[in-house]
Amino acid sequence: MGLLSETQIKATKPGPKEFFLNDGDNLFLRVRSSGKAWIYRYDKDGKTVKLGLGPYPAVTLAQARGKAYEASSLRAGGQDLKEVRRQREEQERVAAMNTFALLARAWVASAKKDRQWSSGYADKVIRHLEIHVFPWIGDRPIEKIAPTEIVRCLHRIKDRGNLETAQRVREAVQHVYQYAVDVGALEPAGNFVNKNTGGLSAPRSRHYAAITDPVQLGQLLRNIRSYNGSFITRCALRLCQGAAGAGS
């Protein structure tokens, strides 16, 4: 049980010099004319060390006690609090660089070069992500994104009747996650996107008009042979004729 209360903290006014209110268990509230802040104070190698836990009231009394308890537990385990903080700040910095949008753009740039995508196709892929994914998870570190967030993005598209677009977006997201693993931005265990993500059913097969009557097919082939149009068109028709023969 701490020594301070919210009522006491709110009623405390700053003086001409800073002073500290002790809540116990190494937790103090520093009071200055510029504001109040939580401090975790402890001794190390014969010196007093002060570790900031955040300003009050942005960090509440209960939250400050939780942070102080965590700090005491880390010290009891032999860990250096400032080194732990440095590592966490570095992890946050790296995570901020590995957002979904940044990785998606990097993947498209890589695929454009390695797979020789046209500029138009690359723009189309990134545009799908900009419209259907970025507004919801684009600025999130990829390792912090939950599977349900990806599913919701896909279902928004599907619910508008755009199943094929949803599948294309799902495929692009899958590639982004694999790219993140390949470049070391995501642990392999964090890659949860696969062909079944979102439970998207296969699109209906499209049936195109075709000549199935042998007499009509024969007439078509004769017409192709007797066609006297441009050279390119004649070549294209001959290729079609060859394909028709190969499939028979």
C-alpha positions as a LaTeX table, in Angstrom:
\begin{tabular}{lrrr}
\hline
Residue & $x$ (\AA) & $y$ (\AA) & $z$ (\AA) \\
\hline
Met1 & 0.00 & 0.00 & 0.00 \\
Gly2 & 1.51 & 3.32 & $-1.07$ \\
Leu3 & 1.77 & 6.39 & 1.09 \\
Leu4 & 0.27 & 8.87 & $-1.36$ \\
Ser5 & $-3.28$ & 9.39 & $-2.62$ \\
Glu6 & $-4.66$ & 11.07 & $-5.73$ \\
Thr7 & $-6.31$ & 13.70 & $-3.54$ \\
Gln8 & $-3.04$ & 14.54 & $-1.82$ \\
Ile9 & $-1.14$ & 14.70 & $-5.11$ \\
Lys10 & $-3.70$ & 17.01 & $-6.73$ \\
Ala11 & $-3.69$ & 19.30 & $-3.70$ \\
Thr12 & 0.10 & 19.61 & $-3.59$ \\
Lys13 & 1.33 & 22.98 & $-4.86$ \\
Pro14 & 4.88 & 23.71 & $-6.05$ \\
Gly15 & 7.22 & 25.70 & $-3.86$ \\
Pro16 & 10.18 & 27.97 & $-4.62$ \\
Lys17 & 12.35 & 24.86 & $-4.97$ \\
Glu18 & 11.63 & 21.37 & $-6.20$ \\
Phe19 & 10.72 & 18.77 & $-3.59$ \\
Phe20 & 9.75 & 15.11 & $-3.49$ \\
Leu21 & 6.78 & 13.22 & $-2.06$ \\
Asn22 & 7.60 & 9.65 & $-1.04$ \\
Asp23 & 5.11 & 6.93 & $-1.97$ \\
Gly24 & 7.34 & 4.15 & $-0.67$ \\
Asp25 & 9.16 & 1.33 & $-2.46$ \\
Asn26 & 11.57 & 3.76 & $-4.17$ \\
Leu27 & 8.74 & 5.71 & $-5.86$ \\
Phe28 & 8.70 & 9.50 & $-5.52$ \\
Leu29 & 6.69 & 12.34 & $-6.98$ \\
Arg30 & 8.91 & 15.25 & $-7.93$ \\
Val31 & 7.14 & 18.60 & $-7.66$ \\
Arg32 & 8.40 & 21.62 & $-9.60$ \\
Ser33 & 6.87 & 24.86 & $-10.76$ \\
Ser34 & 6.90 & 23.38 & $-14.27$ \\
Gly35 & 4.90 & 20.33 & $-13.21$ \\
Lys36 & 4.93 & 17.00 & $-11.41$ \\
Ala37 & 6.71 & 13.83 & $-12.46$ \\
Trp38 & 7.31 & 10.34 & $-11.16$ \\
Ile39 & 10.82 & 9.26 & $-10.20$ \\
Tyr40 & 12.12 & 5.83 & $-9.29$ \\
Arg41 & 15.07 & 6.44 & $-6.98$ \\
Tyr42 & 17.56 & 3.80 & $-5.92$ \\
Asp43 & 21.19 & 3.36 & $-4.90$ \\
Lys44 & 23.80 & 1.76 & $-7.15$ \\
Asp45 & 27.51 & 1.51 & $-6.44$ \\
Gly46 & 27.16 & 3.98 & $-3.58$ \\
Lys47 & 25.38 & 6.58 & $-5.73$ \\
Thr48 & 21.75 & 7.62 & $-5.93$ \\
Val49 & 20.22 & 6.97 & $-9.35$ \\
Lys50 & 17.00 & 8.61 & $-10.53$ \\
Leu51 & 14.93 & 7.00 & $-13.26$ \\
Gly52 & 12.07 & 9.02 & $-14.72$ \\
Leu53 & 8.74 & 7.19 & $-14.99$ \\
Gly54 & 6.73 & 9.92 & $-16.71$ \\
Pro55 & 4.81 & 13.09 & $-15.88$ \\
Tyr56 & 1.75 & 13.30 & $-13.67$ \\
Pro57 & $-1.19$ & 13.16 & $-14.44$ \\
Ala58 & $-0.35$ & 11.57 & $-17.83$ \\
Val59 & 1.02 & 8.70 & $-15.74$ \\
Thr60 & $-1.44$ & 8.04 & $-12.95$ \\
Leu61 & $-0.54$ & 7.00 & $-9.41$ \\
Ala62 & $-1.58$ & 3.41 & $-10.12$ \\
Gln63 & 0.48 & 3.30 & $-13.33$ \\
Ala64 & 3.52 & 4.76 & $-11.58$ \\
Arg65 & 3.28 & 2.10 & $-8.88$ \\
Gly66 & 3.13 & $-0.57$ & $-11.57$ \\
Lys67 & 6.25 & 0.81 & $-13.23$ \\
Ala68 & 8.05 & 1.03 & $-9.89$ \\
Tyr69 & 7.14 & $-2.58$ & $-9.12$ \\
Glu70 & 8.50 & $-3.68$ & $-12.50$ \\
Ala71 & 11.72 & $-1.73$ & $-11.91$ \\
Ser72 & 12.19 & $-3.35$ & $-8.50$ \\
Ser73 & 11.60 & $-6.80$ & $-10.02$ \\
Leu74 & 14.20 & $-6.15$ & $-12.73$ \\
Arg75 & 16.73 & $-4.99$ & $-10.15$ \\
Ala76 & 16.02 & $-8.06$ & $-8.04$ \\
Gly77 & 16.83 & $-10.14$ & $-11.12$ \\
Gly78 & 20.19 & $-8.41$ & $-11.47$ \\
Gln79 & 19.30 & $-6.28$ & $-14.50$ \\
Asp80 & 20.53 & $-2.76$ & $-15.09$ \\
Leu81 & 17.48 & $-0.49$ & $-15.35$ \\
Lys82 & 19.07 & 2.05 & $-17.66$ \\
Glu83 & 20.33 & $-0.68$ & $-19.99$ \\
Val84 & 16.86 & $-2.23$ & $-20.05$ \\
Arg85 & 15.41 & 1.17 & $-20.97$ \\
Arg86 & 18.02 & 1.69 & $-23.68$ \\
Gln87 & 17.21 & $-1.67$ & $-25.22$ \\
Arg88 & 13.48 & $-0.94$ & $-25.17$ \\
Glu89 & 13.97 & 2.45 & $-26.78$ \\
Glu90 & 16.09 & 0.82 & $-29.49$ \\
Gln91 & 13.41 & $-1.80$ & $-30.08$ \\
Glu92 & 10.77 & 0.93 & $-30.37$ \\
Arg93 & 12.99 & 2.87 & $-32.78$ \\
Val94 & 13.48 & $-0.18$ & $-35.00$ \\
Ala95 & 9.78 & $-1.04$ & $-34.83$ \\
Ala96 & 8.89 & 2.49 & $-35.93$ \\
Met97 & 11.05 & 1.97 & $-39.03$ \\
Asn98 & 9.39 & $-1.36$ & $-39.80$ \\
Thr99 & 5.84 & $-0.21$ & $-40.37$ \\
Phe100 & 3.63 & $-2.13$ & $-42.76$ \\
Ala101 & 3.51 & 0.75 & $-45.26$ \\
Leu102 & 7.28 & 1.23 & $-45.38$ \\
Leu103 & 7.87 & $-2.49$ & $-45.82$ \\
Ala104 & 5.14 & $-2.73$ & $-48.46$ \\
Arg105 & 6.71 & 0.06 & $-50.52$ \\
Ala106 & 10.13 & $-1.55$ & $-50.14$ \\
Trp107 & 8.73 & $-4.90$ & $-51.30$ \\
Val108 & 7.10 & $-3.35$ & $-54.37$ \\
Ala109 & 10.34 & $-1.55$ & $-55.26$ \\
Ser110 & 12.25 & $-4.82$ & $-54.87$ \\
Ala111 & 9.72 & $-6.81$ & $-56.91$ \\
Lys112 & 9.68 & $-4.16$ & $-59.63$ \\
Lys113 & 13.43 & $-4.61$ & $-60.02$ \\
Asp114 & 13.78 & $-8.37$ & $-59.46$ \\
Arg115 & 10.62 & $-9.47$ & $-61.30$ \\
Gln116 & 10.86 & $-6.71$ & $-63.90$ \\
Trp117 & 7.42 & $-5.34$ & $-63.12$ \\
Ser118 & 6.24 & $-2.48$ & $-65.28$ \\
Ser119 & 5.77 & 0.86 & $-63.55$ \\
Gly120 & 2.05 & 0.62 & $-64.23$ \\
Tyr121 & 1.72 & $-2.77$ & $-62.57$ \\
Ala122 & 3.83 & $-1.73$ & $-59.56$ \\
Asp123 & 1.69 & 1.40 & $-59.15$ \\
Lys124 & $-1.46$ & $-0.72$ & $-59.29$ \\
Val125 & $-0.22$ & $-3.07$ & $-56.56$ \\
Ile126 & 0.77 & $-0.27$ & $-54.19$ \\
Arg127 & $-2.45$ & 1.61 & $-54.96$ \\
His128 & $-4.53$ & $-1.39$ & $-53.85$ \\
Leu129 & $-2.64$ & $-1.39$ & $-50.56$ \\
Glu130 & $-2.96$ & 2.38 & $-50.17$ \\
Ile131 & $-6.72$ & 2.17 & $-50.57$ \\
His132 & $-7.56$ & $-1.04$ & $-48.75$ \\
Val133 & $-4.84$ & $-1.57$ & $-46.12$ \\
Phe134 & $-2.72$ & 1.49 & $-45.29$ \\
Pro135 & $-5.54$ & 3.56 & $-43.73$ \\
Trp136 & $-5.93$ & 0.92 & $-41.01$ \\
Ile137 & $-2.49$ & $-0.62$ & $-40.42$ \\
Gly138 & $-0.06$ & 1.28 & $-42.64$ \\
Asp139 & 1.67 & 3.17 & $-39.84$ \\
Arg140 & 1.75 & 0.19 & $-37.46$ \\
Pro141 & 4.94 & $-1.79$ & $-36.77$ \\
Ile142 & 4.41 & $-5.02$ & $-38.67$ \\
Glu143 & 5.24 & $-7.15$ & $-35.63$ \\
Lys144 & 2.44 & $-5.45$ & $-33.67$ \\
Ile145 & $-0.33$ & $-6.16$ & $-36.21$ \\
Ala146 & $-2.83$ & $-8.81$ & $-35.15$ \\
Pro147 & $-4.20$ & $-11.41$ & $-37.59$ \\
Thr148 & $-7.73$ & $-10.09$ & $-37.05$ \\
Glu149 & $-6.68$ & $-6.69$ & $-38.37$ \\
Ile150 & $-5.58$ & $-8.22$ & $-41.67$ \\
Val151 & $-8.81$ & $-10.24$ & $-41.87$ \\
Arg152 & $-10.93$ & $-7.12$ & $-41.31$ \\
Cys153 & $-9.14$ & $-5.32$ & $-44.15$ \\
Leu154 & $-9.87$ & $-8.22$ & $-46.51$ \\
His155 & $-13.50$ & $-8.54$ & $-45.42$ \\
Arg156 & $-14.12$ & $-4.83$ & $-46.02$ \\
Ile157 & $-13.21$ & $-5.40$ & $-49.66$ \\
Lys158 & $-15.14$ & $-8.66$ & $-49.97$ \\
Asp159 & $-18.26$ & $-7.18$ & $-48.35$ \\
Arg160 & $-18.35$ & $-4.57$ & $-51.11$ \\
Gly161 & $-18.56$ & $-7.38$ & $-53.65$ \\
Asn162 & $-14.93$ & $-7.16$ & $-54.76$ \\
Leu163 & $-13.79$ & $-10.71$ & $-54.06$ \\
Glu164 & $-11.07$ & $-10.76$ & $-56.71$ \\
Thr165 & $-9.62$ & $-7.51$ & $-55.39$ \\
Ala166 & $-9.68$ & $-8.94$ & $-51.87$ \\
Gln167 & $-7.70$ & $-11.93$ & $-53.09$ \\
Arg168 & $-5.16$ & $-9.74$ & $-54.86$ \\
Val169 & $-4.74$ & $-7.65$ & $-51.72$ \\
Arg170 & $-4.37$ & $-10.80$ & $-49.61$ \\
Glu171 & $-1.66$ & $-12.05$ & $-51.94$ \\
Ala172 & 0.15 & $-8.71$ & $-51.76$ \\
Val173 & $-0.05$ & $-8.67$ & $-47.96$ \\
Gln174 & 1.33 & $-12.21$ & $-47.91$ \\
His175 & 4.30 & $-11.08$ & $-50.01$ \\
Val176 & 4.89 & $-8.08$ & $-47.72$ \\
Tyr177 & 5.05 & $-10.35$ & $-44.68$ \\
Gln178 & 7.44 & $-12.74$ & $-46.39$ \\
Tyr179 & 9.58 & $-9.80$ & $-47.48$ \\
Ala180 & 9.66 & $-8.57$ & $-43.86$ \\
Val181 & 10.94 & $-11.99$ & $-42.78$ \\
Asp182 & 13.53 & $-12.06$ & $-45.58$ \\
Val183 & 15.01 & $-8.67$ & $-44.60$ \\
Gly184 & 15.00 & $-9.45$ & $-40.87$ \\
Ala185 & 12.22 & $-7.04$ & $-39.92$ \\
Leu186 & 9.98 & $-9.85$ & $-38.68$ \\
Glu187 & 10.64 & $-13.18$ & $-37.01$ \\
Pro188 & 9.48 & $-16.16$ & $-39.11$ \\
Ala189 & 7.01 & $-17.11$ & $-36.37$ \\
Gly190 & 5.34 & $-13.72$ & $-36.84$ \\
Asn191 & 4.43 & $-14.43$ & $-40.47$ \\
Phe192 & 0.84 & $-15.62$ & $-40.12$ \\
Val193 & $-0.48$ & $-14.59$ & $-43.55$ \\
Asn194 & $-1.19$ & $-17.40$ & $-46.02$ \\
Lys195 & $-3.56$ & $-18.29$ & $-48.86$ \\
Asn196 & $-6.31$ & $-19.12$ & $-46.36$ \\
Thr197 & $-6.15$ & $-15.81$ & $-44.49$ \\
Gly198 & $-9.56$ & $-14.18$ & $-44.50$ \\
Gly199 & $-11.34$ & $-17.34$ & $-45.63$ \\
Leu200 & $-11.79$ & $-15.94$ & $-49.13$ \\
Ser201 & $-13.54$ & $-18.38$ & $-51.44$ \\
Ala202 & $-12.25$ & $-18.94$ & $-54.95$ \\
Pro203 & $-13.74$ & $-16.60$ & $-57.56$ \\
Arg204 & $-16.29$ & $-18.02$ & $-59.96$ \\
Ser205 & $-14.82$ & $-19.30$ & $-63.20$ \\
Arg206 & $-15.61$ & $-17.18$ & $-66.20$ \\
His207 & $-17.00$ & $-18.91$ & $-69.26$ \\
Tyr208 & $-16.22$ & $-17.35$ & $-72.60$ \\
Ala209 & $-17.96$ & $-17.82$ & $-75.92$ \\
Ala210 & $-16.58$ & $-20.71$ & $-77.96$ \\
Ile211 & $-17.35$ & $-22.56$ & $-81.20$ \\
Thr212 & $-18.14$ & $-26.19$ & $-80.42$ \\
Asp213 & $-19.84$ & $-27.21$ & $-83.67$ \\
Pro214 & $-17.31$ & $-28.98$ & $-85.99$ \\
Val215 & $-18.85$ & $-27.45$ & $-89.13$ \\
Gln216 & $-18.64$ & $-23.92$ & $-87.74$ \\
Leu217 & $-15.10$ & $-24.54$ & $-86.50$ \\
Gly218 & $-14.04$ & $-25.72$ & $-89.96$ \\
Gln219 & $-15.47$ & $-22.60$ & $-91.54$ \\
Leu220 & $-13.60$ & $-20.43$ & $-89.02$ \\
Leu221 & $-10.29$ & $-22.11$ & $-89.85$ \\
Arg222 & $-10.87$ & $-21.65$ & $-93.59$ \\
Asn223 & $-11.67$ & $-17.98$ & $-93.00$ \\
Ile224 & $-8.42$ & $-17.58$ & $-91.07$ \\
Arg225 & $-6.37$ & $-19.13$ & $-93.90$ \\
Ser226 & $-7.99$ & $-16.89$ & $-96.51$ \\
Tyr227 & $-7.69$ & $-13.67$ & $-94.48$ \\
Asn228 & $-5.73$ & $-11.01$ & $-96.40$ \\
Gly229 & $-5.41$ & $-8.30$ & $-93.77$ \\
Ser230 & $-2.23$ & $-6.95$ & $-92.14$ \\
Phe231 & 0.75 & $-9.22$ & $-91.63$ \\
Ile232 & 0.63 & $-8.93$ & $-87.81$ \\
Thr233 & $-3.07$ & $-9.79$ & $-87.71$ \\
Arg234 & $-2.52$ & $-12.78$ & $-90.02$ \\
Cys235 & 0.26 & $-14.05$ & $-87.73$ \\
Ala236 & $-1.96$ & $-13.67$ & $-84.67$ \\
Leu237 & $-4.80$ & $-15.56$ & $-86.33$ \\
Arg238 & $-2.43$ & $-18.35$ & $-87.40$ \\
Leu239 & $-1.27$ & $-18.66$ & $-83.79$ \\
Cys240 & $-4.88$ & $-18.94$ & $-82.66$ \\
Gln241 & $-5.43$ & $-21.59$ & $-85.32$ \\
Gly242 & $-2.41$ & $-23.52$ & $-84.04$ \\
Ala243 & $-3.64$ & $-23.30$ & $-80.46$ \\
Ala244 & $-7.06$ & $-24.55$ & $-81.51$ \\
Gly245 & $-5.46$ & $-27.51$ & $-83.25$ \\
Ala246 & $-3.27$ & $-28.31$ & $-80.26$ \\
Gly247 & $-6.27$ & $-28.37$ & $-77.96$ \\
Ser248 & $-8.29$ & $-30.70$ & $-80.20$ \\
\hline
\end{tabular}
